[in-house]
């Protein structure tokens, strides 16, 4: 269609082509479903229909197009229109932002522009009705894009102006923005089981697409895993700021900026008679306009100052609730030139807050279970370093989601020490419980004086039974389908032979560094994991260590890469050379971890080897004859008196040694050896070449024998037997007065 620059119908008959043009033009302007604007070659307004609200009045005629619509990017839009005038083709559906004088707030317009050519234009030239390719909407925030131009026209054709279709799509774009914000919340919120991370993701999904600034506050006790209080929220309940965010155009998020702001992590009690307090009282969202005269701001002067500093003019406050319980509060702000919130925005904010509340509650429940599991783990682990006769130990326990790692040092007979580190894979209370079960079993097995490989073999039998019990749970039980995985390394150090014997079950081998700083090879064959279906054997490895060597037992999280073992041995060597203590060495190993290490929980046990002082041990070889018990009694009395022990202890020890030596003479075979060891307890050991173990009997009144081990068990705090390649050892331990 062409538009003549003469009065309507000039030079045409009543029923001629001019009349038809007039009728078409009037019908187009009167009945078009979109706003139409006619511009002259200088891009000034000539005519507009009624669908362009307020623009068709006389005061706008003759004004530039960019001024009529008060565009945010007038230069870019003018360049685009002039290219249409120049014949580069029409532009279709180009988004621009501006404002109308008679309608408050920012508006979004969809603009299409077509060149109006003189009626003398040659046939086939491009015009408003010319065919064109598909529409190419441009980024509404970008300058005019030549890609919006469609189908070039003949630049030599006389041009009399532009016909522009202007559609106000503000509400459509707002609806799209709301949908995009809600989709962002769905995608971002709920992927973490950390309350703070969940709140951070929630804020990032809303700012800047939906709000200029936002604040999420969570009830302080909820952040610690406690159950959220049932609404209404008591007035004095502290809320902790979990996350804040603002877009680049906002100077500072409300409450963030100095001097009145509260940083993330700070707490506050909601001031009464404010929208914040009312929202958590009746559990309903609120849309609140903010002006300098807003009355409730006087009740919150700190908040009023922060709002003024941020330029906030519109507020939505939404309680974060779930099943009637209050988890926190969401505050959304629009500032500066941003459009005020409306009721549709309130509906979206409420929907987003519901999803966020569910995600926060899931994270809270997980945090609570982790807290319980961590507490159980701490209670099941040694509460203090235990004194060992010839080994100095220290440990480092790194907290994390994995609550199944453990360590232990167990005093064994003969001044030996068992060193244990293990871990149950997984998180939560069930992992901590499984860890406690395995640790209890291994302590019981250690007390039987078994070899390391036999301890692990029996421990695996117990683990298999635990796995069978779990598999037998009803299908509805969540534990029934959870896989059990665990590993353990068990070593025994003997100070008299200075040997350390180690076996492992699906766990990293220990590392050893000598007193000269050189690494000691400790090649321990790897056995199957404790819950593995593989029924392989456990093979031990033994190494002789110099006095002052350091052993490092650690869980796999402390070995994050192929350089970890070298890094640990180097750290130990440097620390040994500089005389650092064991605890300092453990800290140094943690400090040396790579920056990107993310431990889910780890345990480190260090042990410095030693020997027993010659002044605190006495050993005698005895003849295998009937005089041996009497000789043993004399030797024991003399030694104990030399050590300055009290007479009651001397008498009791004489009787214990007499019974043990008599038993060895009667039932054992040579060689016969007696050893006394003085530490925090007094240990008596009688060695003979027989492998037969004695058994405690309860003799009847008329029996003439069978009371020896019963007497020993009454006089000693602990007693037992251990076997070796050259026979057995019967041993007892007696508590010393004042040693407790």
C-alpha positions as CSV (number, residue, x, y, z in Angstrom):
1,X,0.0,0.0,0.0
2,X,1.3,3.5,-0.8
3,X,0.5,6.7,1.1
4,X,0.2,9.8,-1.0
5,X,1.4,13.2,0.3
6,X,-1.8,14.8,-1.0
7,X,-5.1,15.2,0.7
8,X,-7.2,12.0,0.7
9,X,-8.9,11.5,-2.7
10,X,-7.2,14.4,-4.4
11,X,-7.1,14.0,-8.2
12,X,-9.3,10.9,-8.1
13,X,-12.9,10.3,-9.0
14,X,-15.5,9.3,-6.4
15,X,-15.2,5.7,-7.2
16,X,-11.7,5.8,-8.6
17,X,-8.4,4.4,-7.2
18,X,-8.0,7.4,-4.9
19,X,-11.3,6.6,-3.1
20,X,-10.2,3.1,-2.7
21,X,-6.9,4.2,-1.2
22,X,-8.8,6.4,1.2
23,X,-11.1,3.7,2.2
24,X,-8.3,1.2,2.8
25,X,-6.3,3.7,4.8
26,X,-9.3,4.6,7.0
27,X,-10.2,0.9,7.6
28,X,-6.6,0.1,8.4
29,X,-6.3,2.9,11.0
30,X,-9.8,2.3,12.4
31,X,-9.9,-1.5,12.6
32,X,-6.3,-2.6,12.9
33,X,-5.6,-4.9,15.8
34,X,-2.2,-3.2,16.4
35,X,-1.1,0.3,16.9
36,X,-0.1,2.1,13.7
37,X,2.1,5.2,13.5
38,X,2.9,7.1,10.3
39,X,6.2,9.0,10.2
40,X,7.5,11.5,7.7
41,X,11.0,11.2,6.2
42,X,12.4,13.1,9.2
43,X,10.9,10.4,11.4
44,X,8.3,12.8,12.9
45,X,4.8,11.7,13.8
46,X,2.2,12.4,11.2
47,X,-0.6,10.1,12.3
48,X,-1.4,7.4,14.8
49,X,-4.4,5.2,15.5
50,X,-6.3,4.9,18.7
51,X,-4.5,1.6,19.8
52,X,-1.4,3.6,20.5
53,X,-2.8,5.0,23.7
54,X,-2.4,8.8,24.1
55,X,-0.1,9.2,21.0
56,X,-2.7,10.2,18.5
57,X,-3.5,13.6,20.2
58,X,-2.5,16.9,18.6
59,X,0.4,17.6,21.0
60,X,2.4,14.7,19.6
61,X,2.0,15.5,15.9
62,X,5.3,16.6,14.5
63,X,7.5,15.2,17.4
64,X,10.2,12.7,16.6
65,X,9.3,9.0,17.0
66,X,12.0,8.5,19.7
67,X,10.6,11.4,21.7
68,X,7.0,10.3,21.5
69,X,7.9,7.0,23.0
70,X,10.7,8.3,25.2
71,X,12.9,5.3,24.3
72,X,15.8,4.1,26.4
73,X,18.0,3.8,23.3
74,X,16.8,6.6,21.0
75,X,20.0,6.7,18.8
76,X,19.9,3.0,18.1
77,X,16.2,3.0,17.2
78,X,16.7,6.1,14.9
79,X,19.6,4.4,13.1
80,X,17.4,1.3,12.5
81,X,14.5,3.4,11.1
82,X,16.8,5.4,8.8
83,X,18.1,2.2,7.3
84,X,14.5,1.3,6.5
85,X,14.1,4.7,4.9
86,X,17.3,4.2,2.9
87,X,15.9,1.0,1.4
88,X,17.6,-1.7,3.4
89,X,14.2,-3.4,3.8
90,X,11.5,-3.5,6.5
91,X,12.2,-4.4,10.1
92,X,9.8,-6.7,12.0
93,X,9.2,-7.2,15.7
94,X,12.1,-5.3,17.1
95,X,11.8,-4.9,20.9
96,X,12.4,-1.5,22.4
97,X,11.9,-0.1,25.9
98,X,10.5,3.3,26.6
99,X,7.8,5.2,28.4
100,X,4.5,6.9,27.6
101,X,3.6,10.1,29.3
102,X,0.0,9.1,30.2
103,X,0.9,5.6,31.5
104,X,3.3,5.4,34.4
105,X,6.3,3.1,34.4
106,X,8.6,1.5,31.8
107,X,6.9,-0.1,28.8
108,X,8.1,-2.6,26.2
109,X,7.1,-2.1,22.6
110,X,7.3,-4.5,19.6
111,X,8.1,-2.3,16.6
112,X,7.8,-3.1,12.9
113,X,8.7,-0.5,10.3
114,X,7.9,-0.4,6.5
115,X,9.0,2.2,4.0
116,X,6.2,4.3,2.4
117,X,7.0,5.0,-1.3
118,X,5.7,7.5,-3.7
119,X,2.8,6.4,-6.0
120,X,5.2,6.9,-8.9
121,X,7.4,4.0,-7.6
122,X,8.1,1.4,-10.3
123,X,6.3,-1.9,-10.2
124,X,8.1,-4.5,-8.2
125,X,9.8,-2.1,-5.7
126,X,9.7,-3.0,-2.1
127,X,6.9,-1.5,-0.1
128,X,4.8,-2.2,3.0
129,X,3.2,-5.1,1.3
130,X,6.4,-6.5,-0.2
131,X,7.2,-10.1,0.5
132,X,9.9,-10.6,3.1
133,X,11.7,-13.3,5.0
134,X,11.0,-14.4,8.5
135,X,10.9,-12.0,11.4
136,X,14.2,-11.4,13.3
137,X,13.4,-10.0,16.8
138,X,16.4,-8.2,18.3
139,X,17.7,-8.1,21.9
140,X,15.6,-5.4,23.6
141,X,18.6,-4.3,25.6
142,X,21.0,-4.1,22.6
143,X,21.4,-1.3,20.0
144,X,19.5,-1.5,16.8
145,X,20.6,-4.6,15.0
146,X,20.8,-4.7,11.2
147,X,19.7,-8.3,11.3
148,X,16.2,-7.0,12.1
149,X,16.1,-5.6,8.6
150,X,14.3,-7.8,6.1
151,X,14.3,-7.6,2.3
152,X,16.2,-4.7,0.7
153,X,14.2,-2.1,-1.3
154,X,15.3,0.0,-4.3
155,X,17.1,3.0,-2.7
156,X,16.3,5.1,-5.8
157,X,12.6,4.9,-5.2
158,X,11.2,8.2,-3.8
159,X,10.3,7.8,-0.1
160,X,7.5,9.7,1.6
161,X,7.8,8.2,5.1
162,X,7.4,5.1,7.3
163,X,4.5,3.1,8.5
164,X,5.3,1.6,11.9
165,X,3.3,-1.0,13.8
166,X,3.8,-0.5,17.5
167,X,2.5,-3.1,19.9
168,X,2.7,-2.6,23.7
169,X,3.9,-6.0,24.9
170,X,4.8,-4.9,28.4
171,X,2.5,-7.4,30.1
172,X,3.6,-10.2,27.9
173,X,7.3,-9.5,28.6
174,X,6.6,-9.3,32.3
175,X,4.8,-12.7,32.2
176,X,7.8,-14.1,30.3
177,X,10.1,-12.6,32.9
178,X,8.1,-14.2,35.7
179,X,8.1,-17.6,34.0
180,X,11.8,-17.3,33.5
181,X,12.4,-16.5,37.1
182,X,10.2,-19.4,38.3
183,X,12.0,-21.7,35.9
184,X,15.4,-20.5,37.2
185,X,14.2,-21.2,40.8
186,X,13.1,-24.7,39.8
187,X,16.5,-25.4,38.1
188,X,18.7,-23.8,40.8
189,X,17.0,-24.6,44.1
190,X,17.1,-28.0,45.6
191,X,20.4,-29.3,44.2
192,X,22.3,-28.8,47.4
193,X,21.9,-30.2,50.9
194,X,23.5,-27.2,52.5
195,X,21.2,-24.5,53.8
196,X,23.5,-21.6,53.0
197,X,24.1,-22.9,49.5
198,X,20.4,-23.4,48.9
199,X,19.6,-19.8,50.0
200,X,22.4,-18.5,47.8
201,X,21.1,-20.4,44.8
202,X,17.6,-19.0,45.5
203,X,18.8,-15.4,45.5
204,X,20.8,-15.9,42.3
205,X,17.7,-17.3,40.6
206,X,15.7,-14.2,41.5
207,X,18.2,-11.4,41.0
208,X,18.4,-9.6,38.7
209,X,15.7,-11.3,36.5
210,X,12.9,-10.7,38.9
211,X,14.0,-8.3,41.6
212,X,16.7,-5.7,41.9
213,X,17.7,-6.9,45.4
214,X,16.7,-9.8,47.7
215,X,17.4,-11.0,51.2
216,X,16.8,-14.5,52.7
217,X,16.7,-14.8,56.4
218,X,16.4,-18.2,58.2
219,X,15.4,-18.9,61.7
220,X,18.6,-19.2,63.6
221,X,17.8,-22.6,65.2
222,X,16.8,-24.0,61.8
223,X,20.3,-23.4,60.5
224,X,21.6,-25.6,63.3
225,X,19.3,-28.4,62.2
226,X,16.5,-27.9,64.8
227,X,12.8,-28.3,63.9
228,X,11.3,-25.0,62.6
229,X,8.8,-23.4,65.0
230,X,5.1,-23.6,64.2
231,X,3.6,-20.2,63.1
232,X,3.1,-17.6,64.1
233,X,6.7,-16.9,64.8
234,X,7.4,-15.6,68.3
235,X,8.3,-11.9,68.2
236,X,11.8,-12.4,69.8
237,X,12.9,-15.2,67.5
238,X,16.3,-14.4,66.0
239,X,16.7,-14.7,62.2
240,X,20.1,-15.1,60.6
241,X,20.8,-13.6,57.2
242,X,21.6,-16.5,55.0
243,X,22.1,-14.8,51.6
244,X,21.7,-11.5,49.9
245,X,21.9,-10.3,46.3
246,X,21.5,-7.2,44.2
247,X,21.8,-6.3,40.5
248,X,24.5,-4.0,39.2
249,X,22.1,-1.0,39.0
250,X,21.4,-1.1,42.7
251,X,23.9,0.7,44.9
252,X,23.6,-1.7,47.8
253,X,21.1,-4.4,48.8
254,X,18.7,-3.2,51.5
255,X,20.5,-3.9,54.8
256,X,23.8,-4.7,53.3
257,X,25.5,-1.4,53.0
258,X,27.4,0.5,55.7
259,X,26.8,2.0,58.2
260,X,23.6,0.3,59.2
261,X,23.7,-2.9,57.3
262,X,23.8,-6.5,58.6
263,X,26.2,-8.7,56.7
264,X,25.5,-12.3,55.7
265,X,25.6,-14.4,58.9
266,X,24.3,-11.6,61.1
267,X,21.2,-12.0,63.1
268,X,18.3,-9.7,63.9
269,X,14.9,-9.8,65.7
270,X,12.1,-8.5,63.5
271,X,11.0,-5.1,64.5
272,X,7.3,-5.1,65.5
273,X,4.6,-3.4,63.5
274,X,6.5,-3.8,60.2
275,X,5.6,-5.9,57.1
276,X,8.4,-8.4,58.1
277,X,6.9,-9.1,61.5
278,X,3.3,-9.2,60.2
279,X,4.3,-11.7,57.4
280,X,5.7,-14.3,59.9
281,X,2.7,-13.7,62.2
282,X,-0.1,-14.5,59.8
283,X,2.0,-16.4,57.3
284,X,0.8,-14.3,54.4
285,X,2.9,-12.4,51.7
286,X,2.7,-8.7,51.5
287,X,3.2,-6.1,48.7
288,X,4.4,-2.9,50.2
289,X,5.1,0.4,48.3
290,X,8.1,2.2,49.8
291,X,8.2,6.0,50.1
292,X,9.8,8.5,52.4
293,X,6.5,8.8,54.2
294,X,5.9,5.1,54.8
295,X,4.7,5.1,58.4
296,X,6.2,1.7,59.6
297,X,9.7,2.7,58.6
298,X,9.8,4.8,61.9
299,X,9.7,1.5,63.8
300,X,12.8,0.3,61.9
301,X,15.2,3.2,61.5
302,X,18.2,1.0,60.5
303,X,16.1,-0.6,57.8
304,X,14.7,2.7,56.7
305,X,18.2,4.1,56.2
306,X,19.3,1.0,54.2
307,X,16.2,1.2,52.0
308,X,16.8,4.9,51.3
309,X,20.5,4.2,50.5
310,X,19.4,1.4,48.0
311,X,16.7,3.6,46.4
312,X,14.1,0.8,47.0
313,X,10.5,1.8,46.2
314,X,8.7,-1.5,46.1
315,X,8.8,-4.5,48.5
316,X,7.4,-8.0,48.6
317,X,7.9,-9.9,51.8
318,X,7.0,-13.6,51.9
319,X,7.3,-16.0,54.8
320,X,9.2,-19.2,54.1
321,X,6.7,-21.8,55.5
322,X,6.2,-25.5,55.2
323,X,3.3,-27.4,56.7
324,X,2.5,-24.4,59.0
325,X,6.1,-24.1,60.3
326,X,8.2,-21.0,59.7
327,X,11.7,-21.5,58.4
328,X,12.5,-17.9,57.5
329,X,11.6,-14.8,55.5
330,X,12.2,-13.7,51.9
331,X,12.4,-9.9,51.1
332,X,12.4,-8.8,47.5
333,X,13.0,-5.2,46.5
334,X,12.8,-3.1,43.3
335,X,14.9,0.0,43.2
336,X,15.5,3.1,41.1
337,X,14.0,2.9,37.6
338,X,12.7,-0.6,38.0
339,X,8.9,-1.2,37.7
340,X,7.1,-1.6,41.0
341,X,5.9,-5.1,41.9
342,X,2.3,-6.0,41.3
343,X,-0.1,-8.7,42.5
344,X,1.1,-11.1,39.8
345,X,4.6,-10.7,41.2
346,X,3.4,-11.5,44.7
347,X,1.9,-14.8,43.4
348,X,5.2,-15.7,41.7
349,X,7.2,-14.8,44.8
350,X,4.9,-17.0,47.0
351,X,5.3,-20.0,44.6
352,X,9.1,-19.6,44.5
353,X,9.2,-19.2,48.3
354,X,7.3,-22.5,48.7
355,X,9.9,-24.4,46.6
356,X,12.7,-22.7,48.5
357,X,11.2,-23.6,51.8
358,X,11.0,-27.2,50.8
359,X,14.6,-27.2,49.7
360,X,15.7,-25.5,52.9
361,X,13.8,-28.0,55.0
362,X,15.4,-30.9,53.1
363,X,18.8,-29.3,53.7
364,X,18.0,-28.7,57.4
365,X,17.0,-32.4,57.8
366,X,20.2,-33.5,56.2
367,X,22.2,-31.1,58.4
368,X,20.4,-32.4,61.5
369,X,21.2,-36.0,60.6
370,X,24.8,-35.1,59.8
371,X,25.0,-33.4,63.2
372,X,23.7,-36.4,65.0
373,X,26.0,-38.7,63.0
374,X,29.0,-36.5,63.8
375,X,28.1,-36.5,67.5
376,X,27.8,-40.3,67.5
377,X,31.1,-40.5,65.7
378,X,32.9,-38.3,68.2
379,X,31.4,-40.3,71.1
380,X,32.6,-43.6,69.5
381,X,36.1,-42.4,69.0
382,X,38.9,-42.2,71.6
383,X,38.3,-39.0,73.6
384,X,42.0,-38.5,74.5
385,X,45.4,-39.9,73.5
386,X,46.1,-43.1,75.4
387,X,49.4,-43.7,77.0
388,X,51.4,-46.6,75.4
389,X,54.4,-48.2,76.9
390,X,56.8,-47.7,73.9
391,X,54.9,-45.7,71.3
392,X,54.0,-42.0,71.2
393,X,50.8,-41.3,69.2
394,X,48.9,-38.3,67.9
395,X,45.9,-38.0,65.6
396,X,44.1,-35.5,63.3
397,X,40.4,-36.0,62.6
398,X,39.1,-33.8,59.8
399,X,35.4,-33.1,59.9
400,X,33.2,-33.7,56.8
401,X,30.1,-35.4,55.5
402,X,31.7,-38.8,55.9
403,X,30.9,-39.8,59.5
404,X,32.3,-43.3,59.2
405,X,36.1,-42.9,59.6
406,X,37.8,-44.0,62.8
407,X,41.2,-44.5,64.4
408,X,42.4,-46.3,67.5
409,X,45.4,-47.2,69.6
410,X,45.1,-50.3,71.7
411,X,47.5,-51.4,74.4
412,X,48.4,-55.1,74.0
413,X,50.2,-57.5,76.3
414,X,54.0,-57.3,76.3
415,X,54.2,-53.5,75.8
416,X,52.9,-54.0,72.2
417,X,50.6,-51.5,70.6
418,X,47.9,-52.0,68.0
419,X,47.4,-49.1,65.5
420,X,44.1,-49.0,63.7
421,X,42.6,-46.7,61.0
422,X,39.4,-47.5,59.1
423,X,36.4,-46.0,57.4
424,X,32.9,-46.9,56.4
425,X,31.9,-45.2,53.1
426,X,28.8,-43.0,53.2
427,X,27.2,-40.3,55.1
428,X,24.7,-40.1,57.9
429,X,23.8,-41.9,61.1
430,X,23.9,-45.4,59.6
431,X,27.6,-45.0,58.6
432,X,28.5,-43.9,62.1
433,X,26.6,-46.8,63.6
434,X,28.4,-49.3,61.3
435,X,31.7,-47.6,62.2
436,X,30.9,-48.1,65.9
437,X,30.1,-51.8,65.4
438,X,33.3,-52.5,63.5
439,X,35.4,-50.5,66.0
440,X,33.9,-52.5,68.9
441,X,34.6,-55.8,67.2
442,X,38.2,-54.9,66.4
443,X,38.9,-53.9,70.0
444,X,37.5,-57.2,71.2
445,X,39.6,-59.1,68.6
446,X,42.7,-57.2,69.6
447,X,42.3,-58.3,73.2
448,X,42.6,-61.9,72.0
449,X,46.3,-61.3,71.0
450,X,45.6,-62.4,67.4
451,X,47.9,-61.7,64.5
452,X,46.9,-58.7,62.3
453,X,45.8,-60.9,59.4
454,X,43.7,-63.0,61.7
455,X,42.1,-60.0,63.2
456,X,41.0,-58.7,59.8
457,X,39.8,-62.1,58.7
458,X,37.5,-62.3,61.8
459,X,36.5,-58.7,61.4
460,X,35.4,-59.4,57.8
461,X,33.3,-62.4,59.0
462,X,31.5,-59.9,61.3
463,X,31.1,-57.5,58.4
464,X,29.6,-60.2,56.2
465,X,27.0,-60.9,58.9
466,X,26.2,-57.2,59.2
467,X,25.7,-57.0,55.4
468,X,23.5,-60.1,55.5
469,X,21.3,-58.5,58.2
470,X,20.9,-55.4,56.1
471,X,20.1,-57.4,53.0
472,X,17.4,-59.2,55.0
473,X,15.6,-56.0,55.9
474,X,12.1,-55.5,54.3
475,X,12.1,-53.9,50.8
476,X,10.3,-50.9,52.2
477,X,13.3,-50.1,54.5
478,X,15.5,-47.5,52.9
479,X,18.6,-49.2,54.2
480,X,17.8,-52.5,52.4
481,X,19.2,-51.2,49.1
482,X,22.1,-49.2,50.4
483,X,25.5,-50.7,49.7
484,X,28.0,-51.2,52.5
485,X,31.7,-50.5,51.9
486,X,34.4,-50.3,54.5
487,X,38.2,-50.6,54.8
488,X,40.7,-51.0,57.6
489,X,44.4,-51.2,58.2
490,X,45.7,-52.9,61.4
491,X,49.2,-52.9,62.6
492,X,51.0,-54.1,65.8
493,X,54.3,-52.7,67.0
494,X,56.5,-54.7,69.3
495,X,59.1,-52.6,71.1
496,X,61.3,-55.6,72.1
497,X,61.9,-56.7,68.5
498,X,61.2,-53.2,67.0
499,X,59.0,-54.8,64.3
500,X,55.7,-53.5,63.0
501,X,53.4,-56.1,61.5
502,X,50.6,-54.8,59.3
503,X,47.6,-56.1,57.3
504,X,45.0,-54.2,55.4
505,X,41.5,-54.7,54.1
506,X,40.6,-52.4,51.2
507,X,42.5,-49.5,52.7
508,X,45.7,-47.5,52.0
509,X,48.9,-48.9,53.5
510,X,50.7,-46.9,56.2
511,X,53.7,-44.9,55.4
512,X,57.0,-45.0,57.5
513,X,59.9,-42.6,57.8
514,X,63.1,-43.4,59.7
515,X,64.7,-41.1,62.3
516,X,67.2,-40.0,59.6
517,X,64.3,-38.8,57.4
518,X,64.5,-41.6,54.8
519,X,61.3,-43.3,53.8
520,X,61.0,-46.9,54.9
521,X,59.5,-49.4,52.4
522,X,56.3,-51.0,53.8
523,X,54.8,-53.1,51.0
524,X,51.6,-54.4,52.5
525,X,49.5,-56.7,50.2
526,X,46.0,-55.3,49.8
527,X,43.2,-57.6,51.0
528,X,39.5,-57.4,50.1
529,X,37.3,-54.7,51.6
530,X,35.4,-55.6,54.7
531,X,32.0,-55.8,52.9
532,X,33.4,-57.1,49.6
533,X,31.9,-60.4,48.2
534,X,35.5,-61.4,47.5
535,X,36.7,-63.9,50.1
536,X,40.4,-63.4,49.5
537,X,43.0,-63.9,52.2
538,X,44.8,-61.2,54.2
539,X,48.6,-61.3,54.0
540,X,50.7,-59.4,56.6
541,X,53.9,-57.5,56.0
542,X,56.5,-57.0,58.7
543,X,59.2,-54.3,58.9
544,X,62.0,-53.6,61.4
545,X,62.1,-49.9,62.4
546,X,64.8,-47.9,64.1
547,X,63.9,-46.2,67.3
548,X,62.3,-42.8,66.6
549,X,60.7,-43.8,63.3
550,X,57.3,-42.4,62.5
551,X,54.4,-44.3,61.1
552,X,51.5,-42.6,59.3
553,X,48.1,-44.4,59.1
554,X,45.5,-42.4,57.1
555,X,42.2,-42.7,55.3
556,X,42.0,-42.3,51.5
557,X,40.9,-38.7,51.6
558,X,44.3,-37.6,52.7
559,X,45.7,-39.3,49.5
560,X,43.9,-37.3,46.8
561,X,46.5,-37.6,44.1
562,X,49.5,-39.6,42.9
563,X,51.9,-37.3,44.7
564,X,50.2,-37.6,48.1
565,X,52.4,-40.4,49.5
566,X,55.6,-38.5,48.5
567,X,54.1,-35.3,50.0
568,X,53.4,-36.9,53.3
569,X,56.8,-38.7,53.6
570,X,58.5,-35.4,52.7
571,X,56.5,-33.5,55.4
572,X,57.4,-36.1,58.0
573,X,61.1,-36.1,57.0
574,X,61.2,-32.3,57.3
575,X,59.4,-32.4,60.6
576,X,61.6,-35.1,62.1
577,X,64.7,-33.2,61.0
578,X,63.6,-30.1,62.7
579,X,62.5,-31.8,65.9
580,X,58.8,-31.1,65.6
581,X,56.3,-32.9,67.8
582,X,53.9,-35.5,66.4
583,X,50.8,-33.3,66.7
584,X,52.7,-30.6,64.8
585,X,53.6,-33.2,62.1
586,X,50.0,-34.1,61.8
587,X,49.0,-30.5,61.3
588,X,51.8,-30.0,58.7
589,X,50.4,-32.9,56.7
590,X,47.0,-31.2,56.6
591,X,48.5,-27.9,55.7
592,X,50.4,-29.5,52.8
593,X,47.2,-30.8,51.2
594,X,46.4,-29.2,47.7
595,X,44.2,-26.1,47.8
596,X,41.5,-27.9,45.8
597,X,41.2,-30.9,48.2
598,X,37.6,-31.3,49.3
599,X,37.7,-33.9,52.1
600,X,34.4,-35.6,53.1
601,X,36.0,-36.5,56.4
602,X,39.4,-38.0,57.1
603,X,41.5,-39.5,59.9
604,X,45.2,-39.5,60.4
605,X,47.1,-41.5,63.1
606,X,50.8,-40.9,63.7
607,X,53.0,-43.1,65.9
608,X,56.6,-42.6,66.9
609,X,58.3,-45.9,67.7
610,X,60.4,-46.4,70.9
611,X,61.7,-49.2,73.1
612,X,61.3,-50.2,76.8
613,X,64.0,-48.9,79.1
614,X,66.3,-51.7,80.5
615,X,65.6,-50.3,84.0
616,X,61.9,-51.2,83.7
617,X,62.2,-54.7,82.4
618,X,63.7,-57.9,83.9
619,X,64.0,-61.2,82.0
620,X,65.2,-64.6,83.4
621,X,65.7,-68.0,81.8
622,X,64.5,-70.8,84.1
623,X,65.2,-74.5,84.3
624,X,62.3,-76.8,83.4
625,X,62.3,-78.5,86.8
626,X,60.4,-78.6,90.1
627,X,62.6,-75.9,91.7
628,X,61.7,-73.3,89.1
629,X,58.6,-71.9,91.0
630,X,60.7,-71.2,94.1
631,X,63.5,-69.7,92.1
632,X,61.0,-67.5,90.3
633,X,59.5,-66.2,93.6
634,X,62.9,-65.2,94.9
635,X,63.8,-63.4,91.7
636,X,60.5,-61.5,91.5
637,X,60.6,-60.4,95.2
638,X,64.1,-59.1,94.8
639,X,63.3,-57.1,91.6
640,X,60.0,-55.7,92.8
641,X,61.6,-54.5,96.0
642,X,64.3,-52.9,93.9
643,X,61.6,-51.0,92.0
644,X,60.1,-49.8,95.3
645,X,56.7,-51.5,94.9
646,X,54.5,-51.9,98.0
647,X,54.5,-55.2,99.9
648,X,50.9,-56.2,98.9
649,X,51.9,-55.9,95.2
650,X,55.0,-58.0,95.8
651,X,53.1,-60.7,97.6
652,X,50.4,-60.9,94.9
653,X,53.0,-61.0,92.2
654,X,54.9,-63.8,93.9
655,X,51.8,-65.9,94.0
656,X,50.9,-65.1,90.3
657,X,54.4,-66.0,89.1
658,X,54.4,-69.2,91.2
659,X,51.2,-70.4,89.7
660,X,52.2,-69.5,86.1
661,X,55.7,-71.1,86.3
662,X,54.2,-74.2,88.0
663,X,51.7,-74.6,85.1
664,X,54.5,-74.2,82.6
665,X,56.7,-76.8,84.3
666,X,53.9,-79.3,84.6
667,X,52.3,-78.9,81.2
668,X,54.7,-77.0,79.0
669,X,58.0,-77.7,77.3
670,X,61.4,-75.8,77.3
671,X,62.6,-73.1,77.0
672,X,61.0,-71.5,80.1
673,X,61.4,-67.7,80.4
674,X,60.1,-65.2,82.9
675,X,59.8,-61.5,82.2
676,X,58.6,-58.5,84.3
677,X,57.6,-55.2,82.8
678,X,57.0,-52.1,84.8
679,X,54.9,-49.3,83.3
680,X,51.6,-47.8,84.5
681,X,50.8,-51.4,85.2
682,X,53.0,-54.4,86.2
683,X,53.1,-57.1,83.6
684,X,54.2,-60.7,84.3
685,X,55.0,-63.0,81.3
686,X,55.9,-66.7,81.4
687,X,57.0,-68.2,78.1
688,X,57.3,-71.9,77.3
689,X,57.6,-74.0,74.1
690,X,54.2,-75.6,74.2
691,X,51.3,-74.4,72.0
692,X,48.6,-75.8,74.2
693,X,46.5,-73.1,75.9
694,X,45.5,-73.4,79.6
695,X,41.8,-73.1,80.5
696,X,40.3,-71.5,83.5
697,X,38.3,-74.0,85.7
698,X,36.1,-73.6,88.6
699,X,37.3,-76.4,91.0
700,X,34.9,-78.1,93.3
701,X,35.4,-78.1,97.1
702,X,36.8,-81.6,97.2
703,X,39.1,-81.1,94.1
704,X,42.9,-81.1,95.0
705,X,43.9,-79.0,91.9
706,X,42.5,-76.8,89.1
707,X,42.7,-73.5,91.1
708,X,45.9,-72.0,89.7
709,X,44.4,-69.9,86.9
710,X,41.4,-69.0,89.1
711,X,43.7,-67.5,91.7
712,X,45.6,-65.7,88.9
713,X,42.4,-64.2,87.5
714,X,41.4,-62.9,91.0
715,X,44.8,-61.3,91.7
716,X,45.4,-59.7,88.2
717,X,43.3,-57.1,86.5
718,X,43.8,-58.8,83.1
719,X,45.3,-62.0,81.9
720,X,45.6,-64.0,78.8
721,X,47.7,-66.1,76.4
722,X,49.3,-65.3,73.1
723,X,50.9,-67.7,70.7
724,X,53.9,-67.4,68.5
725,X,56.0,-69.6,66.2
726,X,58.1,-70.7,69.2
727,X,55.4,-71.4,71.8
728,X,53.1,-69.4,73.9
729,X,53.2,-66.7,76.6
730,X,50.9,-66.5,79.6
731,X,50.7,-63.0,80.8
732,X,49.0,-60.9,83.6
733,X,48.6,-57.2,84.3
734,X,48.2,-55.8,87.7
735,X,47.1,-52.3,88.5
736,X,49.6,-50.4,90.7
737,X,48.5,-48.3,93.7
738,X,48.1,-44.6,92.6
739,X,48.4,-45.4,88.9
740,X,44.7,-44.6,88.2
